[in-house]
Amino acid sequence: MKDNWLVEVKGLSKSFSVQKGLFGSNKYLRAVNDISFGIRKGETFSLVGESGCGKSTTGRLVTRLLKPDEGEVWFDGHNISGLSDNAMRPIRKNMQMVFQDPYASLNPRMKVKDLVAEPLIIHTKLSPKERDKLAAELLETVGLSAFHAERYAHEFSGGQRQRIGIARALSVRPSLIVADEPVSALDVSIQSQVINLLQDLQEQYGLTYLFISHDLSVVEHISDRIGVMYLGSLVETADKDALYDRPLHPYTQALLSSVPVPDPSRKKERIILKGDLPSPVDPPAGCRFHTRCPSCMDICATKAPVFREIEAGHQVACHLYDEAIMKTGGAAS
């Protein structure tokens, strides 16, 4: 593992049994399909893609809330893929999650001070008085008041609840926070406040983020590097500037063409993808994107592309960048 990388994912796969076949055999949904990436210490690596592409499952695999079927997850130099729950316990305080729905992730029967302090009961030996003091300090840190500590979650707005969730995640001083769609349920005006808060906390505490979102405008604002997922697979990873300035994969190009431009005088060509998203239970052969790809070639329907580095730090899985195919020109479908 590279010394400056906190997380490294190698060939990670995860399937779920979803239904019985005609003769009683199981059918499986391949939620994550052989993906690899790394997250450097102190950076924000974002995963983007359409709903159902496997982003959230990947986040849960990284934090070992789910066990992978294949592949490895390395955290701070240690392979945590096969560790038991007991062996994972001391590691869990170093990796925390912020969930999409702040209300569903907060126990409505607990006061805010108890919600924020609950991880401290498991991972520290602080006294109740010390836990309450730290909870009050954390609420101040995320832009709330110690006065709010005696209230319940239902008494807060969505943005305030998400701040409580962030304070809870910070309580055990983790090195990695997986933020799973943390602002998608919030108003646009509140989204920017929460994103700015996350960036301020990253600088203050030296945090590393795995940020999961479908909103490319939000991702552009917070990310250092970005991975694009389609139907369980990574199709492109790159530094933020490289991805937005020169997207290589046709799927990434289509996603970026859909991002609204705030300048009404600037015209932008929209790439419309035809066809429906294939079922992850029965994905197409070859490249999984070929059924919707405007640049599809004959080989795309039969052979899966290799995920390879095209430029320094810029990787893509697409036959358009296969040197042998580029020389022959390929055959369009």
N, C-alpha and C positions, 0 to 999 in steps of 0.2 A: 504493500500500500504506500502511496506517496505520502511523504511526511507532512505536507501542508493540507492534506485532505482529511476532514473529519469523518466523512461517510463515503464509502465506496460500495456500489451495487454491481454484482457480477452475475449476468445470465439469469436474472430473477424471473420466475414464473409462478402463477397461481391460478388454479381452476376451482370452480364451484359446481357441485352437482345441482342441476336445476329441475330435471323432470325425468320421468321414465319413458323409454322408447316404446315402440309398438309391442315388442316381445319382452318387456320388463327390464331391458338393459338401461343403464344410466346414460344420460346426456350431460355433457360438461360445458360450462361457459368458461372460456379461457380469458379471464379478466386481465391478466398481465402475461405477456408473452416474450420471454427471453430478452429482458432489457438490462442495459448496463449504463451507469453514469457515476459521477463522483461529485461531492460537494466540499469545497475548500472551507477551511476554518474562517469564520467571519464574513462569509459571503451569503448572498441570497440566490438560491437556485430555484427557478420556477418551473412547474409542469403545467402545460396548457393543452387544450384539446376540447372536443365536443363532449357533452354529457355522456357518460357510459364508456369512455375510452380507457378507464383504468387508473386515472390519476389518484383518486382517493384510496383505492386498494393499494397502490404503490406506497402511499404515505403510511398506511397501517402496517405494511410489510416492513418498512424501514424502522418503525418504532416497535416492531414485533408484537403488535396487537393481533396480527395474523402471522401464521407460520408459512413460509414459502414451500411450494412443492419441489421446486428446483432452484438452484443458484445460491448465492451467498450475499449476506449483508455484513459489511465490516464497519464497525464504529470505533473511532479513536484507536485504531490498530488491532482491534479484537474482532474475530468472527463470531457474531451473535446469532447466526442463523439457526443453529441447533441447540441453543441453550435452553435449559428447563426454566419454568416460571420462577423457581427459587433462585436460580443463578442469574436471572434477568433483573431481580428486584433491586440490587444495588446500582444497576446500570440505568434503570428507568428514570431515576431522578435527574439524569443528565439529558434526557430526551422527553419533551413534553409536547402536547397537542393543543391547538386552539381550533375549535370546531366551527362549522358553518352556522349552526343554529345556536346562539348563545343561551336561549331560554331552555331548549331541550337538554343542554349539557349541564345545566345548573339545577341542583335539587331544590324544588320550590319550598320544602319544609325547613330548610336551613337558612340561618341568617348569613349575610354576606361575609361577615368576619369569619364564620365557621367554614364557609365555602372556600375562601382564600387560604385559610390555615389548615384545611384537612390534609393536604399532602405533607405538611410538616409533622403531623402525628405519625405518619408511616416512615418518613425518611430522616427525622431528626429526634433529638431528645430534649427539645425545648419545653419549658413549663407552659401551662395554659396562659399565664400572664405574658410570657415572652412571645408566644404565638399570636396573641391578640395585638401586641405592640407591632410586630412585624407585619401583620395583616393591614393594620392602619397605615403603616408606612408605604406598603405596596399600593394601597388605594390612592394615596396621594401621588405616588409615582405615575400611575396611569391616568391621572387627571380627574380623579374623584376626591371625595373628602372623607376623613376619618369619621365624620358624622354619619356617613352612609353605612357604616359597619353594622349597625343594629337593624337595618332594613332587610326585606326579603326581595328575591329576584323579580317578582311580578311588579314591584313598585318602581322599576327602572325602565327606561326606553331601550330600544334595541342596541343603540350605540353604547349606552352605559353598561348593558349586560355584557357586551363583547369586551369592554374594558375590564369588567370583573373577571371574565374568562382569561384574559391576558395576565391579570394580576395573579390569578390562581396558578397559571403556567410558570410564572416567574418565581413563585414562592420558594422553590427548591434550587434556584440558581442553575438552571439547565444550560448546557452548551449548545443544544439543538432544539429548535422549536419547529414543529410541523404545523403550518397554518393551512387548514383545509377550507378553502372558500371563505375566509374570515370576514369578508365585507360584502358578499353577494346578497345577503338578506337585508342590507342597510340602504338607506337613502344615499343618493350620490353625494350630497353635501357632507354626510357623516362618514362616508367611505374615505374621503381624503383625510379627515381627522384621524381615523384609525390607522391608515397607512403611514401618515406622518409620525404617529405615536410608535408604531412598530420600528420605523427607521431610527427614531431617537433612542429607543430602548436597545436596538442593536449596537449603536455606537456607545451607549453608556455601559452596557454589560458584556460587550464582545460576543453577541449572539450569532449563531449560524441559523439560517432559515431554509427550510424546504417549503416553498410557497406554492399552493395549488389553487388554480383559478381557470375559469373559461374567459375572463375579461382581459383582452389583450391591452387595453388602455391602462388598467391597473397594473398589469404585469410589467409593462414598459417603465412605469414609474418606480417600481421597487426592486427590480431584478438586476443582478450582475450577469448571470447566465440563464439560458432558457432551454428547456427540453420540450419538444412538441410530440404529443402522443396521438395515435390513431388506432382504434380497435385493439387496444392492449399492447401495441408496439411503439417504440420510439422511432420516429421517422427523421428527426433532425435535432441537433443540439449545437448551440453556439453562444458566444458572448452576445449580450443584448444588442449592442450597436450593429454587429455583423448580421444578426438575424433580421432586424428591422430594416437595415439598409440594403441587404442582399440575401433575401430568403432563397434557398436552393430547391427545396422540395415543393412540388405543385400544391400539396395540401397546405403547407405553411403560407405559400403565396396567396391561396384562396382565403385563408383565415385573416391575413393582414389586410387584404383588399376590402374586408367587411368592417374594418375599424373606422368609425366616423371621423371625419376631418373637421375641426372647428372653424376652418376658414371657408366661408361660402363661395369665395371666388376661385377656390382651388378645386378643380375637377379631378376625380379619382375613378379609374376604371375598376368596376366590380367584377370579380371572377365568380360566376355562378356554377356551383357544382351540380351536375345532373345525377339523377338516380337517388335511391334511398340508401341509408347507412346499412351495410350488411349485418346480419345477425352474428354476434360473437360466439353463439353456439355452433354455427356452421359457417365459419369465415371462408371467403373465396380462396382458391389456390393461388400460388404465386404471390405477387405483391397484394397486400390486403386492400390497397387503395385503388387498384386498377379499374374496378367497376365504376368509379366516379372520376377518374383522372383524365383531364383534357389532353394530356401528353402520352396517353397509353400506347405501348408498343406490343407486338406479339409476345415477346419474351416475358412481359409483365404478368401475363395470365398463367404462366407455367412455372416461373422461377422466382423465388423470393429474393429481393436485392440484399446485398451485404451492407451492414451499417459500417461505413468507413469514413476516415478523415479525408476531406477534400482540400481544405485549407487548414492552417494552424488553428487548432481549437474549434474547428467547424466540421461536424460530422453529419452525414446524411445517408439514408437508406433509399436509394433510387437508381434505377438502371440508366437514367439520363446521364449519370456521372461515372458509369462503368466504361473504362477506357476502350475495352475491346468492342463494346457496342457503339461507342462514339465514333470509332474508326469506320465501322461498316454502315453507320447511319441508322441502324435499327429498322424495324418494319412496323409501321403504324397499324393499329388495330382498326 
